[in-house]
Amino acid sequence: MPSSPPVPSAALPSVSIKMKLPRRLLIGLSGGADSMALCHLLHQQDALDLCAVHVNHGLRGEASDADEAFVRDICQRWQLPLLVYRAQPPENPGEDWARQARYGFYRQAMEEHQAEAIALAHHRDDQAETLLLHLLRGAGLTGLSAMAADSEVLGVRVIRPLLNYSRQELREILTQANIPWREDASNQDPRYLRNALRHQLLPLMEQLAPGATQRIATTASLLWEDDAALTQSAQTFLQQHGKRSYLPLSALRQLSAALVNRVLRLWWLQYAEEPADQRGLTHQQTAALAALVDAPAGSQCNLPGNCHGYRGWTHLHLLGKPVAYPPVTAQFTEQADVPGDGRHQQALPKALLEACTIRTRQTGDWIRPFGQRGRQSLQDYFINKRVDAPFRDSVPLLCRGSEVLLVSGVGAGDVPPKDDTNEQVMVRWVGEMPWAQK
């Protein structure tokens, strides 16, 4: 390898980047062969506004610093803008910590450079290794689909232009162009499962069935297409029925078990919001949440981040983060031609309304349900009417002191019958009232 990196020259014609690329683009540049090949290929594209990003995780001491120095030198010689970030590893760092730290810096770099995406150098061999790795750890369709060419990861748009090319092809590019790279000694350590797959299992598979790596990568791509179709169906369902923290049970029961699981996983990612929580639900957590669909009302399951799933009478809920339910307002019309149904509209004497307020529930509230004798606490009324517990603090009420006259979307209390001899006002509840769905 040369002691100093030359300015990149034309790449081998057999390897080229064919996917459409965003103009303002970051490059994840570790200094290894794969990222150097990606950087070399992208540097040939005159229309791109490129900036390299290097993360020094600080896990390999002097070797990490040498990688950083190498990348700085390359970018200086190639006149390529560079952002360098240094992480402070905890006492017992692991792969998950490194990944979270790296993507945190990627998000920062995206904002600093106003980039549209970051390009990473994953290739065909990585794709095959990832499928096998997920298979050995136990994965469903999404895990076996491995990596997409264009996706969002922990709040970062990631593109992978090299998934159609092998590790060897990328090294041939660098060798022909006389471009050096850095080798990470830890990539040879068979104690890491991915390294064992790379250096032991895949070579054996190639020996037994030449071309196995390429076929495994192709399988991952085919599975990705099926996975994408299921994901689109789940997203369509959430667009039609989903809210940030609740889903109607009646709609969920119409789906196949596989699609229910997909809907719930996507729903959780929307609810989690914070990238640190967006690792997704495990198989066990997804199964526990799905089991609530047919569980008794009031059943719960634990979820990440001190959250939990809750099965109401009419909806499945995610609880643990602040939630703002859709606003419901009361409209008053001077003329009331019909008595109303008590749930969505009700005619009331104008004189009665002068002593009323609209609010949500308070301690001591009670109601005398229309058509019934005696009175009951509002809490018991909610239970009898099967209003899900998470909704109850958000239900607008028309009250006279502690007496509840109207419960939006649910029913009426002790209201006088419509009397045409007195001036009547129609009260209408306007807005989405999920607690009214049965």
N, C-alpha and C positions, 0 to 999 in steps of 0.2 A: 504494500500500500504506500502511496506517496506520502511524504512528510508534510506537504502543504496541499490543501484542496484546490483544485483548479476551478475556474468558472465553468458551470455546466455546459456541456455540448449537446448536440442532438442525440435523442434517445434512440434505442433500437426500434426499427419500424414495427416489430412484432408486439410491442407493448405501448399502448397509448391510452390516454384518458378520453373516453367517449361520452361520458355522461355530461349533461348540462350543468355547469357550475355557476354558483352565485358570484357576482363580480367582487364584492368585498369578502375576502375569505381568509380565515386563519389556517395555519398548518401546525398540527401537533408534531413537534420536532424533538425527538429524544436524542438523536445522534446515532441511533442504531441503523442497520442497513435498510429496513423497511421504510422508516420515516425519511431517510436520506433519499431513497429512490422516489418517494412521493414528492418530496420537495424539489428534486431535480426535474421531474416531469411537469409539475405545476409551474416551475420557473420558466418553462418554454412558452407558456400561455401569456402573450403580451397584454391581453385585454383584462387580466385579473389584477386586482389591488390586493396584494398578498402581505401577510404579516405572520412570521413564525412565532410559536409559543413553546417555551421550554419550562418544564416544571422540575425543579431540583427537590426531590422528596427528602434528601438528607439521610437516606437509609444505608448508603454504602460508603460513607466517609469520603476519603480522598477520591475514590472512583467516581462518586456523584459529582464532585467538584470538577474533576477532569472532563466528565461529559459536558458539563456546563461551559467550560472553557472551550472545548471543541466546537460546540454549537455556536458560541459567540464568534469564534474565528471564521467558521463557515459563512455565517450570515454577513459578517463584515466584508469578506472577500466577494460574496455574491451580491452585495449591496441590497440585502433583504432585511427589512425592518424586523426587529425581534423584541418580544416581551419575555422576560425571565422572572419566574416566581420561585421563592424558596419556602418550603414548608417546614414546620417545626414538629417533628414526629413525637408522638406520646411515648410513654415508657414501653408499651408493648404494641407497636404498630402492626397492623395486618393488611391483607390485600384490600379489605373493605375500606379501611381508613385511607389508604393511598388513593383509591378510586374516588372517594368522596372529596378528598383534598384536591385532587387533580381537576375534577369537574367544577369544583368551586372556583378554582383559578381560571378555568375555561370561561365560566360565566362572567368573571371580572374582565377577562381579556375581550370577550365579545362586546361588552359595554364600552371599554376603553377605545377599542378600534372601530366601534360601530359596525361590526362584522355581521354577515348574514348567517354564517355557519363556520364550523371548524372541520377541516379534512383530516381524517386519521388513516393510517397506513395498513389497516387490516387487509389481509389477502386471502386467497383460496385455502391455503393450508390452515390459517387461523380459523376460517369458517368450519373446516372439518374438525379441527381440534375442539372448537367450541361446542359443536353438536355432540361429540363423544363425551366431553366433560359434563355437559348438562344431562346426557343420558345416564352416565354413571352416578350422578348425584340425584337423579330422579326428577324428570321434568315433563311437562305437558307439551302441547303443540307449540306454544309460544317459545319455550326454551329450546326445543329441537329445531325451530326455525332459525336459530342462531342470529346472525347480524344482518340488518337491512342496509341497503346502499344509501338510504336517506331516512333518517329517523330523529326523534327527539329523545335525548338521554339526560335525565336529571336537570331538565330545564335548558338544555343546550341542543341546538340543531347540529347533528353529526352527519357528515357525508363520508362514504368510504368508496373512493373511486377505483380501488385496486382489487376488489373481490373476485374478479375473473382471472387473476394472475397468480402464479405460484411464487413461493419464497425464492426458489432458484432463479426464476425469470427476473425477479427484481435485483438479485445479486449480479446477474449477468449484465444488467444495465449499468450498474456501478463499476463493474470491472472494465467493461468496454470504454466507459467515459473516464476511467482512471480517477474515480471519486472514492475517498476513504469513508470509513464508518467506524463506530465504536461497538465493541462487543461487551455485553453485560454478562459477567461470569455466572451470575445467579441463574441465567437462562439454561445453564447446563446441569443444574442441581436436580437429580431425579427425585428428591424428596418432595418437590412440588408436583402435584398431579399433572398439570398441563405439560411440564417438561417431560414427565414419564410418558405421556401420550405422544409427544413430539419425537422423542428419541428412541422409544422402545416399541410402543404399540403400533403407531402408524407405519414405521418401517417394516414391522412384521406383517401387517395387513397388506402392504405393497408387495411384499415377497410372496404372500399367499395369493393375492389377487391384484396384479399390476393395474394401476389406475384407480385404486381404491380411494385415495384422497380426493381426487377430482370428483368421483361419483358420490362420495359422502357430501361434499360441498354442494353438488347439484341437488341432492336430496334435501339439504337444508333450504335451498332456494325454492324448490317445489312446495315444501311444507310452509314456507313463508307466504306463498300465494294463498294457500288454504287459510292460514292464520289471518292474513289480511282481510279475506272475505268474511270470516267470522267476526273480526274486529269491526268491520264496517256495519254489519248487521247489529252488533251490540251498540255501536255509536248511534245508529239510527233510532234504536229503541230508547236510548237515553235522551236523545233530542226530543222525542215525542212524549216520554213519560217521566224522565228523570229530573230530579231536583238535587241540589247539592247534598242534602242530608236525609231525603226520604224518597221512597219508591212505592207505588201502589202494588199491593199484594195481588190484586185481581189481574193486573197486567203481567206480573212475573209468572203467575201460574200458567199462562198461555205459552210459555217458552219451553224449549227442550232443556234438559239438565245441563248440557254442554254450553248452551247459549246463556242460561242463567249464570253459570260460573263466570263466563266472559263478561257479562254485564256487570256483575258485582265487582270484579277486579278493576274494570275501567272506572266504575262509580267510585271506588275507594281512591283511585289516583286523583280524580277530580276533587274529592273531599279533602285529601291529605294536604294539597296545596304546597306545603314546604318540600323542596327537593329532597331533603334528608329523609322524609317519610315515604318517598315515592319509589321505594324498592319493590313495592307491590306486596300483595298478600301471599303468604305461603299456601301450599295446597291444603294444609290443615285449617288455616284461618279461613280460606275461601269456603271449604266444606262446612265449617261451623256457621258461617254467615248464611250460606244457602239453606242449611237445615232449619233456620229460623222461619223460612217461608211457610213450612207446614207445622211449626211448633205452636204451643198455646200462647195466647196473648200474654205479654209480660216477660217472655223468655228473652235471655240475653246471651251474648258471647263476647269474649275479650278480643280486642284488636290492637294493633301497634299504637304507640304514642299515647297510652292511657285513654284510648277510645274504646268504644264497644258498640256492638250491634244490638238493636232492640226491636222486638216484634210487637207492634201494636195491633189493634183490631183491624185496621184497614191498610196500614203502611209498614214497610220495613224502614227502620231509622238507623242513621249513624250518629252517635252522640259522643261528645268530648271536646268539640271545638265550637266557638261561638257561631250561632246561626241566626240569620235574619229571615223570617218568613215573609212571603209576599204581603204587601199592605192591603187591608180591607177597609173601605170607607162606607159611611152611611149617607145616603141621599134622601132628602126630605122633599116630597111633592105635595103641594097644597091640596090637590084633589085626590081623593081615594075612591075609585069607582068600585073596587072589589075588596073583600075583607083581607085577602092575603093568605099565605100558607104558613105563616109563623116562622118559617126557616129562612127564606130569602127576602120576603117582603111582608109587611103587616100594617094594616090601617089602625091608627091610634087617635084618640081625641087630642086635639091641639093643646088643650089645657093640661092634659096629663104630661105631655112632653116638656112643658116648661119647668117641671121639677126633676127632670131626668138628666143623666150624664152618660157619655159613652166612654168606656174604659175597659181594661182587662181585669182579670179576677183579683180579688183581695181576700185576705183572711176574714172569715165571718159571712161571706156571701151566701145567699140562699135563694131558692126559687120555689114557686108554687106552680108545678107544671100544668099547662093548659089542659082542662078537662079532667083533672085529677083532684082528689081531696088531700088536704094536708100539704105540708111543705117539706123540702129536703135540702141538704147542703148542696152547694153547687158542685162540690167534688163528687158526691154520690150521683148527681144528675149526669155529670160527664161520664161516669162509669156506666150508668144505666143506658146512656145513649151511645156508648162505645166510641167515645172520642179518645184518640191515642194520647197517652200521657205527655209526650213531647210537644204536642200542639197546644195544650191547655192554657199555658201562660200567654199565648198569642191570640186567643179567640176574643174578638171584640164583643162587648156586652152593652146593652142598653139597661141602665140601672136607675132605680129610685132609692137612694141610700144604699143599704146592703141587699135590698131586694132586686133580683134580676128579672127583668121583664122580657127581654129578647136575647137569645144567644145566636149570633150570626151563623147561618148555615145549619143550625141544629134544631131549634124550636123556640116556642114562646112560653112565657110564664102566665101569671094571672092577669091577662089583659082583658079589658071590657070588650064585649062584642060590638061590631060595627053598628053605629047609631046615626042614621041620616039626619037626625034632629040636631046633632052637635057637629061642629066643624071638625072634619077629619083630615089627618095628614098621613100620607103613605111613607113608611120607612122602608128603604131598600138597601140591602147590603150589596156592595159592588166590589168585586175583586176575586182573586183565587182563594178558595176555601177548601184546602185538601182534607180538613177534618170532616167536611160534609160528604165526602165520597164514601160509598158503601161497596 
